[in-house]
Amino acid sequence: MVTSVATPRAMRRTLSDRRRGAVRKTDHVWSPISRYWPVALVVALAAASITAGSLRRADHAATARPPAGDGVAPALAAFAGVDPLSAPDCDRSTGRLKIPVVSAPNCVPLWQKGRDNGGATSTGVTAREIRIAVYRARVVPTIRAAQEAAIGHRLPTAAEDDRNRKQSLKVMNNLWETFGRTVRLVTLPASGADDDEVAARADAIRAALELKVFAVIGGPVGTKAFASELAARGVICVCTDSLPAESLDRWAPYVWGVGLSSTQRYELVTELVAKLDGKPAEYAGGNLTTSKRKFALVYVDTTDQAQRTGGAYLERLLRRAGVDLAMTISYVFDLSSLQENAGTMVARMKQGGVTSIIFAGEPWMPYYLGVQATSEAWFPEWVLAGTGYTDLTISGRRYDQRQWRHAFGISSQTAPLTPAAQERAGNFLSWYLGAKLSSYPNLTELTTLFTGIQLAGPHLTPETFRDGLFSYLPTRHQVTSVATSWGKHDRSGGPDYAAAHDATLVWWDADAVGPHELQSDGQTGRGMYRYVDGGRRYLPGELRSARPRFFDPAGTVLLLADRPPADSTPSYPRRSSRSG
């Protein structure tokens, strides 16, 4: 049975007011930086980790022909008898356009200027343009100031992000095939908070009826209402990261995820936990190390229970694997109640004899849980599901180190390059522009969108967009890149609407010294994640035969001085367009 410790919306102000009064002995006073640093992490990574993370996974091309796509790209129907590999910007060895990024789309022939593209094939599409809305979340000045103090440098302004986004758009309009159309962006400002269901639905309705867009990129992560409403109105939404595959199936073909769905993530978590089950909690602290493992599942949900099916799916998987959970606890993210919820959760898990926490939450809760657990002299194993940036070094350093030295598990991240290697590698935007941008907003969503448009062909609809992405040539089995595909490649039981499919294994080395994800060359700190087995990545099903060794430095990776040869990027001459 799932126990929810979510604070009812009507009680939140009362609890917040109560905490402003007397402080209990078990309570702690949190500084603004401590309170808001995870917000800084999320925002800063959205701006900065494109080159260090998302595009790190996208800065290689396979040396051998990749697996075939799921079906034939609809775009090819417009070029009967023409070999797509004959295009001047096609790398015949990979079947992808000559763009130094692993996510380069399959080759298609050049579209001749002036040719009839069908005109208005869908809402938001004309003969000349494709209209896309960019969701802009609200900025709270107090939180932003704390963010910048936490990461040690300023964040890009909305105007700066807009300029950089336009530069990215310019590059992709020139290098991807859009069949005589230009992708144009309009802004969709959030009318409410991130978890405001009413505002989310209103914003989705505005995008569909007032802005009349073909697609929306970005969206609120605190509710599923935005994606659900867009799907109901036939608007594509590249706006989710880790929702269950069942939700994406229900909204097909409109809603697309850019990360690993919680469904596939939990399949990997189950494979790992099944290996740990029945053995002593050797990675815990204190007297727990000799106790037989007893697991608790802790996961974050939204006010409208967007993750409930994912949590239930993990419970079923664990039962089938013979793992009996001592308890399952869900919570709703709300800064005003996390501290109080953490106290309740720790007390219950400790009293229940839990030795190992399977954590599938966001980056705030481990901070509060860790401090509370240490105050109770309770040092369980932290089995990570790789959710919510908890698997980044910048996160791990903020947690109670007496707790986090017992953290290990699944990570969505790729083995990181040194800052110097990142600088050398660059990305496809700097390759085209000749200079780096100060931020890369929505770049993962934009590359997904442009790839779907190219492979859909001139008759662009949500259905041909789907079939186009399904035909995409998959990428997989790299160290510095995430396995990416759509369709029936890497998911059993149905087509996949989430892009990422694999993960790696990590453990926290509290004594390792080096830079975190947002530090430059020469900057260091203490505590880093070690990537097991050289950063090897696993698709669902592949962990069953693995024999991971945690808390043994042998064979692990902290930082890579360069990409492995198999991940190397072909060197292409710079081009200003598809034709040259």
FIDO-14528 format. One record per residue (C-alpha): x, y, z. Coordinates in nm, 4 decimals. Example, Ala and Ser with C-alpha at 12.3 -4.5 7.8 and 13.67 -1.06 7.14 Angstrom:
1.2300|-0.4500|0.7800;
1.3670|-0.1060|0.7140;
//
This chain:
0.0000|0.0000|0.0000;
0.1198|0.3490|-0.0865;
0.1306|0.5988|0.1950;
0.1198|0.9587|0.0796;
0.2722|1.2322|0.2891;
0.1652|1.5041|0.0495;
0.0438|1.8102|0.2308;
-0.3133|1.9015|0.1287;
-0.3203|2.2354|-0.0515;
-0.5579|2.3885|0.2002;
-0.3244|2.3075|0.4914;
-0.0014|2.4425|0.3425;
-0.0402|2.8013|0.4585;
-0.1334|2.6867|0.8109;
0.1736|2.4657|0.8342;
0.3944|2.7396|0.6957;
0.2583|2.9882|0.9483;
0.3105|2.7411|1.2315;
0.6758|2.6934|1.1349;
0.7324|3.0663|1.1639;
0.6677|3.0318|1.5368;
0.8521|2.8135|1.7889;
1.1058|2.5741|1.6392;
1.1017|2.2198|1.7682;
1.4236|2.0504|1.8785;
1.4234|1.8298|1.5704;
1.3684|2.1237|1.3377;
1.6435|2.3104|1.1549;
1.6633|2.6650|1.0275;
1.7316|2.6722|0.6529;
1.9060|2.9601|0.4795;
1.7620|3.0898|0.1507;
2.0509|2.9319|-0.0401;
2.0002|2.5958|0.1287;
1.6302|2.6194|0.0632;
1.6468|2.7106|-0.3038;
1.9718|2.5619|-0.4322;
1.7926|2.2761|-0.6158;
1.6007|2.5362|-0.8176;
1.9370|2.6780|-0.9146;
2.0500|2.3348|-1.0185;
1.7539|2.2739|-1.2456;
1.7628|2.6167|-1.4076;
2.1385|2.6279|-1.4450;
2.1552|2.2821|-1.5972;
1.8836|2.3728|-1.8415;
2.1094|2.6549|-1.9531;
2.4538|2.5024|-1.9134;
2.4437|2.1237|-1.9262;
2.3418|2.1080|-2.2886;
2.7069|2.0981|-2.3794;
2.8048|1.9066|-2.0673;
2.5158|1.6607|-2.0689;
2.2482|1.6498|-2.3338;
2.4803|1.7489|-2.6121;
2.7606|1.5548|-2.4631;
2.5410|1.2581|-2.5440;
2.4931|1.4084|-2.8875;
2.8477|1.4881|-2.9932;
2.9389|1.1625|-3.1581;
2.8354|0.9582|-3.4571;
2.8560|0.5825|-3.4788;
3.1329|0.4445|-3.6952;
2.9093|0.1609|-3.8190;
2.5652|0.1759|-3.9797;
2.3068|0.2115|-3.6996;
2.0050|-0.0184|-3.6578;
1.7158|0.0393|-3.8937;
1.4342|0.2723|-3.7950;
1.0823|0.1546|-3.7164;
0.9209|0.1800|-4.0582;
0.9971|0.4121|-4.3467;
1.0147|0.7879|-4.2988;
0.7038|0.9490|-4.4560;
0.9363|1.2104|-4.6049;
1.0730|0.9563|-4.8522;
0.7337|0.9230|-5.0211;
0.7886|1.2727|-5.1607;
1.1077|1.1577|-5.3394;
1.0037|0.8469|-5.5296;
1.3048|0.6772|-5.6858;
1.5595|0.9107|-5.5228;
1.8222|0.7581|-5.2948;
1.8272|0.9577|-4.9681;
2.1972|0.8730|-4.9298;
2.2676|1.0715|-5.2464;
2.2028|1.4039|-5.0694;
2.5170|1.6234|-5.0620;
2.5004|1.6576|-4.6829;
2.4502|1.2853|-4.6156;
2.7141|1.0734|-4.4443;
2.6667|0.7445|-4.6296;
2.8503|0.5491|-4.3573;
2.5962|0.6433|-4.0902;
2.2856|0.7292|-4.2915;
2.2651|1.0645|-4.1097;
2.3112|1.4252|-4.2116;
2.6650|1.5560|-4.1777;
2.6060|1.7397|-3.8529;
2.8478|1.6662|-3.5651;
2.5793|1.5467|-3.3287;
2.4608|1.1930|-3.2556;
2.0992|1.3015|-3.2901;
2.1457|1.4096|-3.6527;
1.8421|1.2845|-3.8423;
1.8306|1.0205|-4.1133;
1.9269|1.1474|-4.4558;
1.6527|1.2690|-4.6902;
1.6927|1.4138|-5.0412;
1.7087|1.7894|-5.0877;
1.3771|1.9695|-5.1307;
1.3756|2.1873|-5.4377;
1.2907|2.5537|-5.3833;
0.9458|2.6471|-5.5108;
0.8080|2.2935|-5.5061;
0.4526|2.2536|-5.3716;
0.4663|2.1334|-5.0107;
0.0910|2.1016|-4.9607;
0.0467|2.4301|-4.7781;
-0.1666|2.4195|-4.4634;
-0.1424|2.0492|-4.3799;
-0.2211|2.0959|-4.0110;
-0.2987|2.3641|-3.7508;
0.0036|2.5922|-3.7194;
0.1394|2.4903|-4.0593;
0.1296|2.6973|-4.3776;
0.3199|2.6799|-4.7038;
0.5832|2.9101|-4.5525;
0.6041|2.8455|-4.1813;
0.5549|2.6087|-3.8884;
0.4437|2.7886|-3.5745;
0.5785|2.6583|-3.2423;
0.5109|2.7927|-2.8919;
0.7845|2.8090|-2.6263;
0.6507|2.7759|-2.2735;
0.8075|3.0287|-2.0374;
0.7765|2.9473|-1.6673;
0.7366|3.2236|-1.4115;
1.0501|3.3641|-1.2481;
1.0437|3.4501|-0.8768;
1.3125|3.7186|-0.8102;
1.3876|3.6001|-0.4555;
1.4432|3.2459|-0.5719;
1.6501|3.3587|-0.8677;
1.8851|3.5568|-0.6432;
1.9321|3.2515|-0.4222;
1.9940|3.0390|-0.7321;
2.2741|3.2615|-0.8512;
2.4321|3.2750|-0.5074;
2.4222|2.8957|-0.4858;
2.5924|2.8257|-0.8195;
2.8354|3.1176|-0.7996;
2.7446|3.3007|-1.1186;
2.4502|3.4767|-1.2775;
2.1851|3.2955|-1.4745;
2.0939|3.4078|-1.8264;
1.8065|3.6528|-1.8459;
1.4892|3.5722|-2.0379;
1.6029|3.8150|-2.3082;
1.9413|3.6414|-2.3296;
1.7742|3.3011|-2.3573;
1.5458|3.4375|-2.6292;
1.8445|3.5601|-2.8326;
2.0254|3.2290|-2.7942;
1.7143|3.0332|-2.8807;
1.6795|3.2346|-3.2010;
2.0397|3.1513|-3.2875;
1.9694|2.7822|-3.2320;
1.6589|2.8127|-3.4470;
1.8585|2.9758|-3.7247;
2.1067|2.6881|-3.7274;
1.8405|2.4181|-3.7360;
1.6276|2.5921|-3.9991;
1.9355|2.5890|-4.2215;
2.0682|2.2391|-4.1499;
1.7493|2.0305|-4.1117;
1.5068|1.9779|-4.4014;
1.1835|2.1699|-4.3476;
1.0412|2.1405|-4.7034;
1.0182|2.5086|-4.7913;
0.8872|2.6112|-4.4508;
1.0574|2.8025|-4.1697;
1.0027|2.7099|-3.8076;
0.9009|3.0197|-3.6114;
0.8683|3.0536|-3.2362;
0.6109|3.2404|-3.0299;
0.6216|3.2766|-2.6519;
0.3634|3.1192|-2.4220;
0.4073|3.2806|-2.0769;
0.2936|3.0711|-1.7816;
-0.0183|3.2151|-1.6195;
0.0349|3.0311|-1.2919;
0.2681|2.8313|-1.0718;
0.4337|2.5116|-1.1876;
0.1784|2.2883|-1.0117;
-0.1325|2.4952|-1.0889;
-0.3607|2.2595|-1.2829;
-0.6146|2.5279|-1.3733;
-0.3482|2.7635|-1.5081;
-0.1799|2.4781|-1.6969;
-0.5019|2.3895|-1.8750;
-0.5708|2.7541|-1.9538;
-0.2222|2.7931|-2.1014;
-0.2695|2.4817|-2.3154;
-0.6037|2.6098|-2.4409;
-0.4436|2.9434|-2.5293;
-0.1715|2.7659|-2.7266;
-0.4302|2.5691|-2.9231;
-0.7027|2.8277|-2.9797;
-0.5347|3.1674|-2.9640;
-0.1783|3.1027|-3.0789;
-0.2867|2.8185|-3.3094;
0.0471|2.6407|-3.2961;
0.1520|2.3055|-3.4371;
0.3504|2.2198|-3.1254;
0.4612|2.3448|-2.7853;
0.8067|2.2906|-2.6365;
0.8532|2.2995|-2.2615;
0.5838|2.3098|-1.9976;
0.5082|2.2867|-1.6243;
0.6489|1.9772|-1.4540;
0.4260|1.9899|-1.1464;
0.1095|1.8715|-1.3232;
0.0087|1.6550|-1.6175;
-0.2834|1.8869|-1.7007;
-0.0834|2.0869|-1.9586;
0.0173|1.7849|-2.1655;
-0.3248|1.6247|-2.1294;
-0.5079|1.9349|-2.2517;
-0.2762|1.9847|-2.5498;
-0.3250|1.6222|-2.6525;
-0.7016|1.6566|-2.6248;
-0.6823|1.9535|-2.8619;
-0.4514|1.7855|-3.1130;
-0.1393|1.9906|-3.0392;
0.2021|1.8237|-3.0215;
0.3748|1.8709|-2.6869;
0.7485|1.8063|-2.6534;
0.7161|1.8885|-2.2888;
0.7728|1.5930|-2.0563;
1.0753|1.4185|-1.9151;
0.9912|1.1212|-1.6961;
0.6192|1.0477|-1.7070;
0.5082|0.6821|-1.7241;
0.4952|0.5282|-2.0712;
0.1262|0.4561|-2.0127;
0.0519|0.8286|-2.0008;
0.2383|0.8886|-2.3258;
0.0483|0.5978|-2.4857;
-0.2822|0.7489|-2.3780;
-0.1921|1.0861|-2.5299;
-0.0445|0.9462|-2.8527;
0.0594|1.0745|-3.0978;
0.0791|1.4193|-2.9395;
0.2961|1.4078|-2.6251;
0.6685|1.3288|-2.6446;
0.9264|1.2872|-2.3708;
1.2881|1.3934|-2.4052;
1.4208|1.1776|-2.1205;
1.3829|0.8254|-1.9852;
1.0220|0.7358|-1.9058;
0.9635|0.6344|-1.5460;
0.8419|0.2984|-1.6786;
1.1762|0.2032|-1.8323;
1.3682|0.3626|-1.5472;
1.1844|0.1407|-1.3010;
1.2608|-0.1684|-1.5084;
1.6304|-0.0904|-1.4637;
1.5826|-0.0147|-1.0936;
1.4116|-0.3512|-1.0473;
1.6994|-0.5338|-1.2130;
1.9431|-0.3695|-0.9707;
1.7327|-0.4125|-0.6564;
1.6749|-0.7808|-0.7380;
2.0533|-0.8283|-0.7224;
2.0681|-0.6618|-0.3811;
1.7694|-0.8368|-0.2273;
1.8228|-1.1092|0.0317;
2.1729|-0.9923|0.1239;
2.3045|-0.7816|0.4140;
2.2906|-0.4032|0.3725;
2.6695|-0.3883|0.3374;
2.6718|-0.0313|0.2026;
2.4729|0.1134|0.4939;
2.6241|0.2614|0.8102;
2.6191|0.1784|1.1787;
2.4566|-0.1445|1.2877;
2.2553|-0.1736|0.9641;
2.5470|-0.3265|0.7721;
2.4819|-0.6751|0.9081;
2.1032|-0.6588|0.8738;
1.9249|-0.8274|0.5862;
1.8074|-0.5645|0.3411;
1.4615|-0.4223|0.3949;
1.3547|-0.1769|0.1248;
1.1330|0.1304|0.1293;
1.0297|0.3013|-0.1937;
1.0077|0.6813|-0.1810;
0.8881|0.8636|-0.4910;
0.7651|1.2096|-0.5807;
0.4223|1.2633|-0.7329;
0.2230|1.5620|-0.8528;
-0.0993|1.7039|-0.7143;
-0.2882|1.5217|-0.9915;
-0.0952|1.1955|-0.9357;
0.0894|1.1955|-1.2678;
0.3449|0.9487|-1.1301;
0.1051|0.7177|-0.9451;
0.0902|0.4609|-1.2282;
0.4702|0.4643|-1.2499;
0.5060|0.4011|-0.8772;
0.2510|0.1186|-0.8906;
0.4360|-0.0296|-1.1882;
0.7620|-0.0392|-0.9914;
0.5864|-0.2100|-0.7008;
0.4529|-0.4770|-0.9388;
0.7928|-0.5281|-1.1003;
0.9599|-0.5706|-0.7628;
0.6977|-0.8220|-0.6489;
0.7482|-1.0252|-0.9657;
1.1231|-1.0205|-0.8974;
1.0594|-1.1561|-0.5477;
1.1329|-0.8282|-0.3666;
0.8957|-0.7449|-0.0820;
0.8861|-0.3741|-0.0015;
0.8539|-0.2835|0.3638;
0.6646|0.0294|0.2628;
0.5988|0.2725|-0.0208;
0.5825|0.6459|0.0490;
0.4825|0.9060|-0.2090;
0.5019|1.2796|-0.1547;
0.4065|1.5909|-0.3475;
0.6788|1.8457|-0.4004;
0.6051|2.1582|-0.1980;
0.8935|2.3548|-0.0477;
0.6809|2.4694|0.2433;
0.6169|2.1117|0.3608;
0.9280|1.9110|0.2667;
1.1042|1.9560|0.6001;
0.8049|1.8435|0.7998;
0.7334|1.5542|0.5633;
1.0973|1.4429|0.5867;
1.0704|1.4095|0.9633;
0.7578|1.1962|0.9337;
0.9112|0.9785|0.6619;
1.2385|0.9146|0.8461;
1.0600|0.8278|1.1687;
0.8376|0.5785|0.9915;
1.1178|0.4124|0.7933;
1.3496|0.3838|1.0913;
1.0761|0.2415|1.3102;
0.9876|-0.0053|1.0339;
1.3400|-0.1445|1.0235;
1.4201|-0.0155|0.6747;
1.7857|-0.0567|0.5772;
1.7672|0.0679|0.2168;
1.5750|0.3576|0.0588;
1.4897|0.3298|-0.3108;
1.4724|0.7009|-0.3901;
1.2857|0.8213|-0.7004;
1.2260|1.1854|-0.6175;
1.3452|1.5368|-0.6955;
1.6651|1.7052|-0.5663;
1.5172|1.8787|-0.2611;
1.3972|1.5862|-0.0523;
1.7334|1.4055|-0.0049;
1.8642|1.7235|0.1578;
1.5889|1.7239|0.4188;
1.5762|1.3458|0.4595;
1.9533|1.3287|0.5061;
1.9700|1.5920|0.7791;
1.6772|1.4321|0.9594;
1.8213|1.0805|0.9288;
2.1589|1.1897|1.0685;
1.9887|1.3600|1.3614;
1.8262|1.0209|1.4309;
2.1653|0.8402|1.3972;
2.0148|0.6311|1.1171;
2.2365|0.5616|0.8134;
2.0533|0.3533|0.5514;
2.1611|0.2679|0.1990;
2.0383|0.5174|-0.0593;
1.9527|0.3253|-0.3771;
1.9179|0.5903|-0.6474;
1.6714|0.5700|-0.9348;
1.8556|0.8521|-1.1136;
1.5659|1.0964|-1.0973;
1.5488|1.4730|-1.0592;
1.9223|1.5505|-1.0916;
1.9974|1.3652|-0.7672;
2.2629|1.1775|-0.9665;
2.4722|1.4872|-1.0399;
2.7831|1.5763|-0.8426;
2.6573|1.9302|-0.7829;
2.3571|1.7730|-0.6063;
2.5529|1.5162|-0.4071;
2.7760|1.7821|-0.2534;
2.4758|1.9608|-0.1053;
2.3492|1.6543|0.0790;
2.4565|1.5407|0.4259;
2.7819|1.3600|0.3512;
2.7366|1.1228|0.6443;
2.4326|0.9978|0.4557;
2.5391|1.0313|0.0959;
2.8529|0.8208|0.1366;
2.6013|0.5339|0.1396;
2.4423|0.6400|-0.1945;
2.4637|0.4311|-0.5120;
2.2436|0.3074|-0.7935;
2.1030|0.4061|-1.1320;
2.2038|0.7280|-1.3097;
2.0559|0.8918|-1.6175;
2.3742|1.0927|-1.6686;
2.6628|0.9982|-1.8949;
3.0225|0.9664|-1.7751;
3.1388|1.3307|-1.7736;
3.4265|1.4851|-1.9625;
3.6743|1.7163|-1.7942;
3.5988|2.0873|-1.8458;
3.8974|2.1057|-2.0844;
3.7637|1.8140|-2.2902;
3.4179|1.9742|-2.3007;
3.5755|2.2946|-2.4257;
3.7552|2.1065|-2.7037;
3.4457|1.9116|-2.8012;
3.2099|2.2068|-2.8451;
2.8724|2.1288|-3.0005;
2.7010|2.1490|-3.3369;
2.5840|2.5057|-3.2726;
2.9359|2.6342|-3.2090;
3.0488|2.4331|-3.5143;
2.7997|2.6256|-3.7275;
2.8159|2.9680|-3.5620;
3.1900|2.9751|-3.4956;
3.1300|3.0728|-3.1309;
2.9624|2.9293|-2.8237;
2.6355|3.0608|-2.6892;
2.5940|3.1655|-2.3272;
2.2912|2.9379|-2.2888;
2.1138|2.6624|-2.4810;
1.7452|2.6855|-2.3841;
1.5128|2.4091|-2.5078;
1.7808|2.2617|-2.7321;
1.6873|1.8982|-2.6686;
1.3225|1.9735|-2.7421;
1.4139|2.1679|-3.0554;
1.6323|1.8906|-3.1991;
1.3508|1.6411|-3.1351;
1.1048|1.8719|-3.3063;
1.3210|1.9381|-3.6123;
1.4024|1.5688|-3.6510;
1.0328|1.4824|-3.6495;
0.9601|1.7579|-3.9021;
1.2370|1.6431|-4.1377;
1.1335|1.2786|-4.1300;
0.7596|1.3598|-4.1529;
0.8008|1.5148|-4.4963;
0.6071|1.7964|-4.6641;
0.2655|1.6632|-4.5521;
0.3217|1.7578|-4.1881;
0.0607|1.6373|-3.9390;
0.0848|1.4933|-3.5866;
0.0563|1.1474|-3.7440;
0.3374|1.1938|-3.9966;
0.5465|1.3567|-3.7232;
0.4979|1.0386|-3.5187;
0.5840|0.8112|-3.8096;
0.8876|1.0250|-3.8844;
1.0283|0.9939|-3.5328;
0.9510|0.6217|-3.5300;
1.1699|0.5840|-3.8417;
1.4649|0.7597|-3.6746;
1.7893|0.5591|-3.6729;
1.8516|0.4587|-3.3093;
2.1684|0.5377|-3.1158;
2.2883|0.3110|-2.8363;
2.5735|0.1495|-2.6422;
2.7976|0.4499|-2.6014;
2.9642|0.5760|-2.2825;
2.9257|0.9502|-2.3393;
2.5868|0.9398|-2.5103;
2.2363|0.8274|-2.4214;
2.0572|0.5581|-2.6240;
1.7944|0.7450|-2.8255;
1.5048|0.6094|-3.0294;
1.1303|0.6214|-3.0732;
0.8868|0.3524|-3.1797;
0.9338|-0.0189|-3.1131;
1.3101|-0.0392|-3.0722;
1.3871|-0.0405|-2.7015;
1.0511|-0.0928|-2.5342;
0.8561|-0.4156|-2.5114;
0.4796|-0.4050|-2.5339;
0.4251|-0.1057|-2.7566;
0.5692|0.1979|-2.9352;
0.7772|0.4421|-2.7353;
0.7162|0.8168|-2.7181;
1.0126|0.8883|-2.4879;
1.3558|0.9524|-2.6387;
1.6035|0.8063|-2.3869;
1.6306|0.4371|-2.3001;
1.9433|0.3517|-2.1032;
2.1248|0.4330|-1.7794;
2.4525|0.3737|-1.6014;
2.5563|0.2811|-1.2462;
2.7188|0.5169|-0.9958;
2.8247|0.5459|-0.6340;
2.9133|0.8492|-0.4245;
3.2789|0.8947|-0.3344;
3.2755|1.1476|-0.0514;
3.6533|1.1929|-0.0702;
3.7027|1.2373|-0.4464;
3.8155|1.5840|-0.5566;
3.7331|1.7501|-0.8872;
3.4917|1.9895|-1.0621;
3.1155|1.9518|-1.0589;
2.9021|1.9908|-1.3712;
2.8923|2.3720|-1.3607;
3.2553|2.4393|-1.2674;
3.5276|2.5452|-1.5084;
3.8750|2.3998|-1.5573;
4.0801|2.4465|-1.2381;
3.7783|2.4710|-1.0072;
3.7355|2.1792|-0.7688;
3.5375|2.0546|-0.4740;
3.5120|1.7432|-0.2603;
3.2739|1.4582|-0.3300;
3.1942|1.3140|-0.6744;
2.9993|1.0346|-0.8352;
3.2043|0.7438|-0.9641;
3.0767|0.5726|-1.2778;
3.0982|0.1936|-1.2498;
3.2699|-0.0175|-1.5169;
3.4039|0.2827|-1.7033;
3.0594|0.4393|-1.7402;
2.9028|0.1480|-1.9300;
2.5359|0.2035|-2.0098;
2.2544|-0.0496|-1.9883;
1.9262|-0.0865|-2.1746;
1.6346|-0.2486|-1.9872;
1.7119|-0.6191|-1.9513;
2.0894|-0.5812|-1.9721;
2.1518|-0.5303|-1.5997;
2.0322|-0.8817|-1.5228;
2.3613|-1.0316|-1.6358;
2.5823|-0.7535|-1.4953;
2.7920|-0.7900|-1.1814;
2.8370|-0.4325|-1.0586;
3.0823|-0.3518|-0.7791;
2.9908|-0.0500|-0.5709;
3.2311|0.1402|-0.3459;
3.5307|-0.0163|-0.5220;
3.7271|0.2450|-0.7214;
3.8730|-0.0179|-0.9562;
3.7436|0.0316|-1.3091;
3.5411|0.3422|-1.2229;
3.5399|0.6810|-1.3947;
3.5240|1.0241|-1.2312;
3.6015|1.2359|-1.5370;
3.7050|1.1384|-1.8878;
4.0001|1.3260|-2.0380;
3.8560|1.2519|-2.3817;
3.5813|1.0543|-2.5465;
3.6376|0.6825|-2.5983;
3.7290|0.6051|-2.9625;
3.3870|0.4480|-3.0229;
3.2224|0.7772|-2.9207;
3.4371|1.0008|-3.1390;
3.2723|1.2581|-3.3636;
3.3409|1.2632|-3.7374;
3.4959|1.5852|-3.8597;
3.2713|1.7561|-4.1113;
3.3477|2.0779|-4.3024;
3.1252|2.3597|-4.1826;
2.8191|2.4288|-4.3985;
2.5729|2.7164|-4.4015;
2.2839|2.5117|-4.5439;
2.1936|2.1639|-4.6580;
2.3359|2.2309|-5.0029;
2.6706|2.3731|-4.8931;
//
